[in-house]
Amino acid sequence: MNLAPGLEGPALILAGLDRVIGSSGAEIEHARLAVQASPQDAAARYVLGNALASARRLDEAEAAYREALRLKPSFAGAEENLGVIHKWRGDLASALPHFRRAHVLDRDLSAAACDLAGALATLGQTQEALDTLVAYRHRHPEDRVAADLEQAIRADSAARRAKDLRR
């Protein structure tokens, strides 16, 4: 099935509804239709990447996000999701540059700030992780995810210091 140009919007809406009801096959199909109808639309590629990532089709999702970034290099969400793909593959060191770039592209994107801070903390860069969260939370004090992550990183850091002192 092909969509006429201009109908990519309804296909994207259907893909979103498919996500809500948990129909990943339909979500992927509707997102592919939106891309087919508007191949230069970075947002359609992003939605396709999300649908594929949800189905754990990581290579295809990565390709969709990379294409979204080729079309719109400043697309923070696509950059952040590339990092998530690397994280899911167990390669946090490769995820980190994507999280950093996404955070630079959009300092107000919660997912970018939190994923960056989480990756930094996991990789032992606790102070930079906390600095990232404190700066983000200064702009977004209402963000509970960021607040909870900051609290968890602080608690983990304190536990590590206490353990080191006992040695």
Backbone as numpy.savetxt, mean C-alpha at the origin, in Angstrom:
# Nx Ny Nz CAx CAy CAz Cx Cy Cz
-15.82 -9.70 -23.50 -16.66 -8.53 -23.50 -15.76 -7.29 -23.50
-16.10 -6.31 -24.31 -15.37 -5.05 -24.37 -16.30 -3.92 -23.94
-15.71 -2.93 -23.31 -16.47 -1.74 -22.92 -16.15 -0.61 -23.88
-17.13 0.19 -24.14 -16.90 1.39 -24.94 -16.16 2.40 -24.07
-15.30 3.22 -24.68 -14.63 4.27 -23.91 -15.67 5.11 -23.16
-15.33 5.49 -21.96 -16.25 6.25 -21.12 -17.01 5.39 -20.15
-16.99 4.09 -20.33 -17.70 3.19 -19.41 -16.77 2.56 -18.39
-15.50 3.03 -18.35 -14.58 2.47 -17.37 -15.02 2.82 -15.95
-15.66 3.97 -15.76 -16.14 4.36 -14.43 -17.10 3.35 -13.84
-18.16 2.99 -14.57 -19.06 1.95 -14.03 -18.35 0.63 -13.78
-17.40 0.26 -14.62 -16.66 -0.99 -14.40 -15.85 -0.91 -13.12
-15.26 0.26 -12.84 -14.52 0.43 -11.59 -15.45 0.36 -10.38
-16.63 0.93 -10.52 -17.62 0.86 -9.44 -18.01 -0.59 -9.19
-18.25 -1.33 -10.26 -18.58 -2.75 -10.11 -17.43 -3.51 -9.46
-16.19 -3.20 -9.83 -15.04 -3.86 -9.21 -15.02 -3.59 -7.71
-15.33 -2.35 -7.32 -15.39 -2.00 -5.90 -16.49 -2.76 -5.17
-17.63 -2.88 -5.80 -18.72 -3.65 -5.20 -18.36 -5.13 -5.10
-17.70 -5.64 -6.13 -17.26 -7.04 -6.09 -16.32 -7.27 -4.91
-15.46 -6.29 -4.63 -14.53 -6.41 -3.50 -15.31 -6.49 -2.20
-16.33 -5.64 -2.07 -17.13 -5.61 -0.85 -17.82 -6.96 -0.61
-18.33 -7.56 -1.67 -19.05 -8.83 -1.48 -18.12 -10.04 -1.56
-16.82 -9.79 -1.79 -15.85 -10.87 -1.77 -15.79 -11.71 -3.02
-16.12 -11.15 -4.14 -16.08 -11.88 -5.41 -14.82 -11.49 -6.18
-13.69 -12.12 -5.85 -12.42 -11.68 -6.44 -12.38 -11.91 -7.94
-12.97 -13.00 -8.42 -12.96 -13.25 -9.86 -13.68 -12.16 -10.62
-14.84 -11.77 -10.13 -15.61 -10.70 -10.77 -14.90 -9.36 -10.62
-14.29 -9.15 -9.47 -13.56 -7.90 -9.25 -12.42 -7.76 -10.26
-11.67 -8.83 -10.46 -10.58 -8.81 -11.43 -11.12 -8.57 -12.83
-12.20 -9.25 -13.19 -12.78 -9.10 -14.53 -13.26 -7.67 -14.77
-13.95 -7.08 -13.79 -14.42 -5.70 -13.96 -13.25 -4.72 -14.02
-12.22 -4.96 -13.22 -11.05 -4.08 -13.27 -10.34 -4.20 -14.62
-10.26 -5.42 -15.14 -9.65 -5.61 -16.47 -10.46 -4.89 -17.55
-11.76 -4.92 -17.43 -12.61 -4.21 -18.39 -12.36 -2.70 -18.32
-12.20 -2.19 -17.10 -11.92 -0.76 -16.95 -10.58 -0.40 -17.59
-9.57 -1.25 -17.41 -8.26 -1.00 -18.02 -8.38 -1.08 -19.53
-9.13 -2.06 -20.00 -9.30 -2.21 -21.45 -10.00 -1.00 -22.05
-10.97 -0.45 -21.35 -11.71 0.71 -21.85 -10.88 1.99 -21.78
-9.96 2.03 -20.82 -9.15 3.24 -20.63 -7.72 2.83 -20.27
-6.96 2.36 -21.26 -5.63 1.81 -20.98 -4.62 2.80 -20.41
-4.86 4.08 -20.55 -3.93 5.10 -20.03 -4.35 5.61 -18.65
-5.33 4.97 -18.03 -5.85 5.40 -16.73 -5.08 4.69 -15.61
-4.23 5.44 -14.92 -3.43 4.86 -13.83 -4.31 4.32 -12.71
-5.43 5.00 -12.44 -6.33 4.54 -11.36 -6.93 3.18 -11.69
-7.26 2.95 -12.95 -7.81 1.65 -13.34 -6.75 0.55 -13.14
-5.50 0.86 -13.47 -4.41 -0.11 -13.26 -4.23 -0.39 -11.77
-4.37 0.64 -10.96 -4.26 0.50 -9.51 -5.36 -0.41 -8.97
-6.58 -0.18 -9.41 -7.71 -1.02 -8.97 -7.48 -2.47 -9.41
-6.98 -2.65 -10.62 -6.66 -4.01 -11.08 -5.58 -4.62 -10.19
-4.55 -3.86 -9.88 -3.51 -4.36 -8.98 -4.08 -4.77 -7.63
-4.98 -3.96 -7.09 -5.60 -4.30 -5.80 -6.39 -5.60 -5.90
-7.14 -5.75 -6.98 -7.94 -6.97 -7.16 -7.03 -8.19 -7.26
-5.96 -8.07 -8.02 -5.03 -9.18 -8.19 -4.29 -9.48 -6.88
-3.91 -8.43 -6.16 -3.22 -8.63 -4.88 -4.14 -9.34 -3.88
-5.41 -8.95 -3.86 -6.36 -9.61 -2.96 -6.49 -11.09 -3.26
-6.33 -11.45 -4.52 -6.39 -12.86 -4.93 -5.02 -13.52 -4.81
-4.04 -12.80 -4.25 -2.66 -13.27 -4.06 -1.97 -13.63 -5.38
-2.36 -12.95 -6.44 -1.70 -13.09 -7.74 -0.65 -11.97 -7.81
0.41 -12.17 -7.04 1.36 -11.10 -6.75 2.14 -10.62 -7.97
2.56 -11.52 -8.84 3.31 -11.09 -10.03 2.45 -10.20 -10.92
1.20 -10.59 -11.10 0.29 -9.79 -11.93 -0.03 -8.45 -11.25
-0.21 -8.48 -9.92 -0.49 -7.26 -9.18 0.69 -6.30 -9.29
1.89 -6.84 -9.13 3.09 -6.01 -9.25 3.15 -5.35 -10.63
2.86 -6.10 -11.67 2.88 -5.54 -13.02 1.85 -4.43 -13.17
0.67 -4.61 -12.60 -0.37 -3.57 -12.68 0.06 -2.30 -11.95
0.65 -2.45 -10.76 1.12 -1.28 -10.01 2.25 -0.58 -10.75
3.16 -1.35 -11.33 4.26 -0.74 -12.08 3.74 0.03 -13.29
2.72 -0.51 -13.93 2.13 0.18 -15.08 1.42 1.46 -14.61
0.75 1.41 -13.47 0.12 2.61 -12.91 1.17 3.68 -12.66
2.33 3.27 -12.13 3.40 4.23 -11.87 4.03 4.75 -13.16
4.08 3.91 -14.18 4.60 4.39 -15.46 3.68 5.48 -16.00
2.38 5.29 -15.84 1.41 6.26 -16.33 1.35 7.50 -15.46
1.55 7.32 -14.16 1.49 8.44 -13.21 2.58 8.23 -12.15
3.79 8.71 -12.41 4.92 8.46 -11.51 4.73 8.96 -10.08
3.82 9.88 -9.86 3.59 10.42 -8.52 2.46 9.70 -7.77
2.08 8.53 -8.21 0.95 7.78 -7.63 1.43 7.06 -6.36
1.25 7.72 -5.23 1.75 7.19 -3.95 1.12 5.85 -3.59
-0.16 5.68 -3.85 -0.83 4.42 -3.51 -0.25 3.24 -4.25
0.05 3.42 -5.53 0.65 2.34 -6.31 2.06 2.04 -5.81
2.81 3.07 -5.48 4.16 2.87 -4.95 4.11 2.13 -3.61
3.20 2.53 -2.75 3.05 1.89 -1.45 2.68 0.42 -1.61
1.77 0.14 -2.54 1.34 -1.24 -2.74 2.43 -2.11 -3.36
3.33 -1.52 -4.13 4.50 -2.29 -4.57 5.31 -2.74 -3.36
5.44 -1.86 -2.39 6.12 -2.24 -1.16 5.41 -3.37 -0.44
4.09 -3.31 -0.42 3.30 -4.36 0.23 3.53 -5.70 -0.46
3.60 -5.69 -1.78 3.86 -6.93 -2.53 5.20 -7.52 -2.07
6.23 -6.69 -1.98 7.53 -7.18 -1.51 7.45 -7.69 -0.07
6.71 -6.97 0.76 6.54 -7.40 2.15 5.87 -8.76 2.21
4.82 -8.95 1.43 4.12 -10.24 1.41 5.02 -11.37 0.93
5.97 -11.02 0.09 6.92 -12.03 -0.40 8.03 -12.30 0.63
8.01 -11.58 1.74 9.00 -11.77 2.78 10.29 -10.99 2.57
10.27 -9.99 1.70 11.46 -9.21 1.37 11.26 -7.77 1.82
11.38 -7.57 3.13 11.13 -6.25 3.70 12.17 -5.22 3.25
13.41 -5.68 3.05 14.45 -4.75 2.59 14.11 -4.17 1.21
13.50 -4.97 0.35 13.08 -4.47 -0.97 11.81 -3.63 -0.88
11.00 -3.87 0.14 9.78 -3.09 0.33 10.09 -1.67 0.79
11.14 -1.54 1.60 11.45 -0.26 2.24 11.57 0.92 1.27
12.30 0.81 0.15 12.38 1.97 -0.76 11.02 2.38 -1.33
10.14 1.42 -1.54 8.80 1.76 -2.04 8.00 2.50 -0.97
8.11 2.03 0.29 7.40 2.73 1.37 7.96 4.13 1.55
9.28 4.27 1.46 9.89 5.61 1.59 9.38 6.54 0.49
9.41 6.06 -0.74 9.00 6.90 -1.87 7.52 7.27 -1.75
6.69 6.29 -1.38 5.25 6.58 -1.22 5.04 7.65 -0.16
5.80 7.56 0.92 5.67 8.54 2.00 6.13 9.92 1.56
7.16 9.98 0.75 7.62 11.26 0.20 6.57 11.83 -0.75
5.98 10.96 -1.57 4.97 11.42 -2.54 3.71 11.94 -1.87
3.33 11.32 -0.74 2.10 11.73 -0.06 2.29 11.57 1.45
2.69 12.65 2.09 2.94 12.64 3.54 1.67 12.42 4.35
0.51 12.48 3.70 -0.77 12.30 4.40 -1.39 10.92 4.17
-0.70 10.04 3.49 -1.19 8.69 3.23 -0.85 7.80 4.42
-1.86 7.47 5.19 -1.66 6.68 6.41 -0.93 5.37 6.15
-1.35 4.66 5.11 -0.74 3.37 4.82 0.76 3.52 4.56
1.15 4.57 3.87 2.58 4.78 3.57 3.35 5.07 4.85
2.82 5.94 5.69 3.51 6.27 6.94 3.61 5.05 7.84
2.52 4.31 7.97 2.52 3.16 8.87 3.36 2.01 8.33
3.27 1.74 7.04 4.10 0.67 6.48 5.58 1.03 6.55
5.90 2.29 6.29 7.28 2.72 6.39 7.78 2.55 7.83
7.02 3.04 8.78 7.43 2.94 10.19 7.54 1.48 10.63
6.58 0.67 10.24 6.63 -0.74 10.61 7.84 -1.45 10.04
8.15 -1.17 8.79 9.32 -1.78 8.15 10.60 -1.30 8.82
10.69 0.00 9.08 11.89 0.53 9.74 12.09 -0.11 11.11
11.02 -0.19 11.89 11.12 -0.79 13.22 11.53 -2.25 13.14
10.95 -2.98 12.22 11.29 -4.39 12.06 12.74 -4.57 11.66
13.25 -3.64 10.87 14.64 -3.71 10.41 15.62 -3.09 11.41
15.11 -2.72 12.60 15.98 -2.22 13.66 16.24 -0.73 13.63
15.53 0.00 12.81 15.70 1.45 12.71 14.57 2.15 13.49
14.55 1.85 14.79 13.44 2.27 15.65 13.27 3.77 15.71
14.36 4.52 15.87 14.23 5.97 16.01 13.64 6.59 14.75
14.09 6.15 13.59 13.53 6.69 12.35 12.05 6.31 12.21
11.71 5.11 12.65 10.30 4.69 12.63 9.46 5.61 13.49
9.93 5.87 14.71 9.18 6.75 15.61 9.12 8.17 15.08
10.22 8.66 14.52 10.23 10.01 13.94 9.19 10.12 12.82
9.11 9.08 12.00 8.13 9.06 10.90 6.72 9.15 11.45
6.43 8.34 12.46 5.07 8.33 13.03 4.74 9.61 13.78
5.69 10.15 14.53 5.44 11.39 15.27 5.12 12.52 14.30
5.90 12.63 13.22 5.64 13.68 12.23 4.28 13.48 11.56
3.96 12.24 11.21 2.67 11.95 10.59 1.53 12.26 11.56
1.67 11.81 12.80 0.59 12.01 13.79 0.43 13.48 14.17
1.48 14.27 14.02 1.35 15.71 14.27 0.33 16.30 13.29
0.33 15.81 12.06 -0.63 16.27 11.05 -1.96 15.55 11.16
-1.96 14.33 11.70 -3.17 13.50 11.75 -3.33 12.86 13.13
-3.61 13.67 14.16 -3.71 13.11 15.52 -4.86 12.12 15.69
-5.81 12.15 14.78 -6.99 11.27 14.88 -6.73 9.86 14.33
-5.58 9.63 13.73 -5.29 8.34 13.09 -4.94 7.31 14.17
-5.90 6.45 14.49 -5.72 5.44 15.55 -4.73 4.36 15.15
-4.70 4.00 13.89 -3.75 2.97 13.45 -2.32 3.45 13.70
-2.04 4.68 13.30 -0.70 5.24 13.50 -0.39 5.36 14.99
-1.37 5.78 15.78 -1.16 5.91 17.23 -0.87 4.55 17.86
-1.64 3.55 17.48 -1.42 2.21 18.02 -0.07 1.65 17.60
0.32 1.90 16.35 1.61 1.43 15.87 2.74 2.11 16.63
2.62 3.41 16.83 3.64 4.14 17.59 3.77 3.55 19.00
2.65 3.31 19.64 2.66 2.73 20.98 3.32 1.35 20.98
3.02 0.53 19.99 3.60 -0.81 19.90 5.11 -0.74 19.68
5.56 0.16 18.83 6.99 0.30 18.56 7.71 0.78 19.82
7.11 1.73 20.53 7.72 2.21 21.78 7.80 1.08 22.81
6.74 0.30 22.94 6.73 -0.81 23.90 7.76 -1.87 23.52
7.85 -2.19 22.25 8.83 -3.17 21.79 10.25 -2.67 22.03
10.48 -1.41 21.77 11.80 -0.82 21.99 12.18 -0.87 23.47
11.23 -0.54 24.34 11.49 -0.58 25.79 11.77 -2.01 26.24
11.03 -2.97 25.72 11.25 -4.37 26.08 12.63 -4.85 25.63
13.04 -4.42 24.46 14.39 -4.80 23.96 15.48 -4.20 24.84
15.31 -2.94 25.22 16.30 -2.29 26.09 16.38 -3.00 27.44
15.24 -3.34 28.00 15.21 -4.05 29.29 15.89 -5.40 29.17
15.64 -6.10 28.09 16.27 -7.40 27.86 17.77 -7.25 27.74
18.22 -6.22 27.01 19.66 -5.99 26.85 20.32 -5.68 28.18
19.63 -4.96 29.06 20.19 -4.61 30.38 20.36 -5.84 31.26
19.50 -6.83 31.09 19.58 -8.05 31.89 20.71 -8.96 31.47
21.23 -8.76 30.30 22.31 -9.61 29.80 23.59 -9.32 30.48
